[in-house]
Amino acid sequence: MGRPLPPQRSRLLSMGSLDGQVAVVVGGHSGFGEAITRLFAAEGAQVVVAARRIELVNEVAASVGGLGVDCDITDDDQVQALVATAAAAYGRITIAVNCAGYEQSTPISELTPQRLDTMLAVQLSGAMYCIRHFGNAMAASGGGAFLSISSLTAQNPSRGLAAYASAKAAVEYASKVAAVEYGEQQVRFNTVAASLIPTPMTERIFRVESAIQALREVTPLGRMGTSDDVARAALFLCGPDGNFITGQTLCVDGGASLLMLPSPQMFADVYRRWSEGQATQTGD
């Protein structure tokens, strides 16, 4: 028998993989964004947290020794100012992550101009402002990595999400174009498409046990994901282990993209079976 190979130590599992990096996390005060903020800081990055809820932004930023900035990404001038503030504070920006999210389930038959405009302002226009200003800044300072948080609904159609999912799909495509346009300047653009994972934005869904069961049944790994799962994917794509990856969408979904999102009929069936199980356990 040959000698066993020595164990390989993964940089993803060691602290300090982002030493010397400056990361801006838009929406870094909550949900996926907060998990990314805390992981990036633990890995050695200087982190700028940006969002509209400045008190919470400052609280999270202070807890990781970072900088909080008030920014509404639907305003192009505010995004440009955010980039300038971060660069002035730390010299340059090497990583940027856009986690800003807004979701309002609306059937197409009820999709008024106001609802559509509000959705697109955050999910598409704001995302494009971030891609442009952070891309330009990193291109001018030697390169970097930009990550957009997308959604599994961009690949798997679901009722009521025409505006939300279409915007996410557009950001995924725009990221591919950006990867081509900024490639020579060594700026990488990728996206993470997350499945339905518990966050403050989705908490109403996870109050219903039958809904959780329905989601588990269409997830090959048989469990719900976590914000930490998304954060680790972000670390891979933005850190040194992903430095030859650009223009890609990574599904962080336990394999759910291989199947389909639960339909209303599936939710109803799971609820029936769950209710029957509850009745059996209580002896009703």
N, C-alpha and C positions, 0 to 999 in steps of 0.2 A: 504493500500500500504506500502511496505517496504521502508526503508530509502534508498535514492540513494547512490550509491557507490561514494567515493571521486574520483576526477579525478586522473588518473595515469600519472605521469611525465616520459616521455621517456628519457633515457640517450642519445638516438640518437638525440634528439632535444635540448639538453642542452650542453653548452660549457664545455670542460674539460674532456670528456670521455676518452681521451688519455693522461691525465696528467702522467708524469713520463715515457712515452714510447719513444723509439728511433726508428724512421721509416726511411728506405732507399727506395726511389722511383726511380727506374731505368726508364729513360724516363720521369722524373718528371718535365721537362721544357716546355712541350707542350701538347695540347689536353687533353686526359683523365688524363695523368700523372700530368699535371699542376693543374688540378682541384683537384686531390687527394692530391697533395702536399699542396695546400692552405687550404683544409678542415682539413687535419690531423694537420697542424700547428695551425689552429684556435681551434682545439680540445685539444691542449696542448702538442702535440708531438714535440720532437726535430727531425727535418727532414733533411736528407741528400739527395740531388738531384744529380743524376748521369746520364751522357750521353756524347756523343762525341762533341756536340756543346757547348764548355766550356764557351764562353762568355754569351750565353743565360742561360746556367745552373747557372752560378754565379749570374746573374741578378735575376733569380727567387729565388734562395737560399737566397740571401741577403734580398729580399723583405719579407721573412718569418722568418728571423733570423736564417737561417740554414747554412749548409755547402754544397758547390758545389764540385763535383769530376769529373774529366775527365775519362770516362770509355767507352770502346768499348766492348760490351758483347760477341762479336765473338772471343775475345781473353781470354782464360781461366785464364791466369796470371793476366790480368787486373781486372777480376771479383774478383779473390782472393785478389788482392791489395785493391779493393774497400771495401771489407768486413773488411779487416785489418784496413784501414783508418777510417772507420765509428766507429768500435769498440774502436780504440785508442782515438778517439775524444770524445766519449760519454760513454765509459765504457762497453757497450754491445749493441746488436741489438735485438729488440723485435718484429719488424714488417718489412717486406720487400715486395715490390710490383714491379713486372716486367711489365712495360707498353711499353717497347721498341717495335717498330713496323716498318714493311717494307712490302709494298704490290705492286706487279706489275702484273696486270692481263695478263695472258698468256695462250692461249689454249694449251692443251696437245700436239697437233700436232706441236707446235712451242717451246715446253719446252726444250731448249738446256741444256746441262750439266752446263754451266756457269750460266744461269738464275736459275736453280734449286739449285745449290750450294749456290748462293748468298742468295736466300730466306731461305734455311734451316739453313744457318750459323747464321742468326739473329733469326728466329722464332723458331727453334728447338734446335740447338746446344747451342746457347747463353742462351736460356731459361733453358736448362739442367745445364749449368754451374752455373747459378744463383740458381737454386733449390739445387744443391749440396753444394755450398759454404755457402749460407745463412742458409740452413738447418743444416749443420754441426756446424756453429757458434751459432745458436740459441739452438741447442741440447746441446751444451757444457756450455750454460749459463742460463739454466733453462726453456727454451721453448720460443715459440713465434708463429707468424702467417705469412705465406707466401701466397701471392696472385698473380696469373698470370691473365693478361687480355687476354681473348680469343675472339672469334668472333662467331656470329650466323651462319656464313658460315660453321663452324665445324659440325653443325647439319643439315643445309639446303643447299644441293648442289647448286652451282651456276656456270655458265659457266666461264671459264677462271681462276678459283681459285683453281685448283687442288693442286698446290704446297703450296699456302698460307693456304688454309683451312685444308689440310692434316696435315700440321705442327701444326696448332692450335688444331686439334683433338688429335694429339699425345701428346701435352702438357697437355691437359685435362686428358688424360689417365695416363700420367706420374705423374700428381698431385695426382691421386688416389693411385698409387703405393707409392709415397712419404708419403702420409698420413698414410699408413700402416707401412712403415719402420720407420718413425720418431714418431709414435704415443706415444710410451712409454716414449720418451723424451719430450713430451708435445709440439711438434711443429706441427701446423696445416697447411694444404695445401688445398687451394680452388682456384677456377677460376670464373671469371665473363665473360660470353659470351655476348658481346654487339652487338646490331643490328647496322645497318648503321646509324651513328650519325655524325653530322657535327664536323669535326676536321680539322686541317691543312692537314692531310693525305687524307681526303675525300672531301675537299672543291670543287674539280673540278666537282664532281657529283651534288653538291647542287647549282651549278650555273644554273642548268636546272630545270625550274619550273615543267615541266611534269614529270621529274624523282622523284621530291619530292612528287607529287601527287600520282604516282604509289606506292611509299613506304607507304604513308599514307593509301592507299586502302588495303594493306596487313597487316596493323597493327590494331588490334582490338581497341586499345585506340585512334586510329585516329589522332595521332600526332607524330612528330619526337621527339626522346629523346635528351638529352643534356649531356654534359660532367659531369655536376653536378649530374645527375641521376646515372651515373657510380660511381662517387666519393662517393655518399651516400651508395651505395651497398658495396663499398670497406670498408667504415667505419664500416658498420654492420659486415662484415665477419672478419675484422681484429681487431675490438674492443671487449669490454667486452660482448656485447649482442650476439656475435657469438662464444663464447668460448667453445661451445660443438658441433661445426660444423666443420667437416673436410672431405676432399675427395669429395667435392661437386662442381657442376657447377651451378651457378645462372645466368639464362638468364635475362638480363636487356634489354628488347626489346618491351615493350608495348603489349606483347602477339603475336608478329610476328612469334615466333617459332611454334605457333599453326597452322599456315597456311603455306606459302611458300614465297620464295624470288621472286620478279617480274621477269618474263621471258621476252625475247626480244619482244615477241608478246604482252605482257601486256604493256610494255613501249610504243610500237607502237600504241596500242589502246588508252592509256591514252593521248599520244601526239596528236592523231587525235581529241579526244574529247576536249582537252585543246585548240587546235588551233581553232576548231569550236567555242568554247566559246569566245575566244579572238576576232574572226571575228564578232561575234554577238554583242559584247560590243562596237566595234568601228564602227559598221554599215556597214562593208564591205560585 
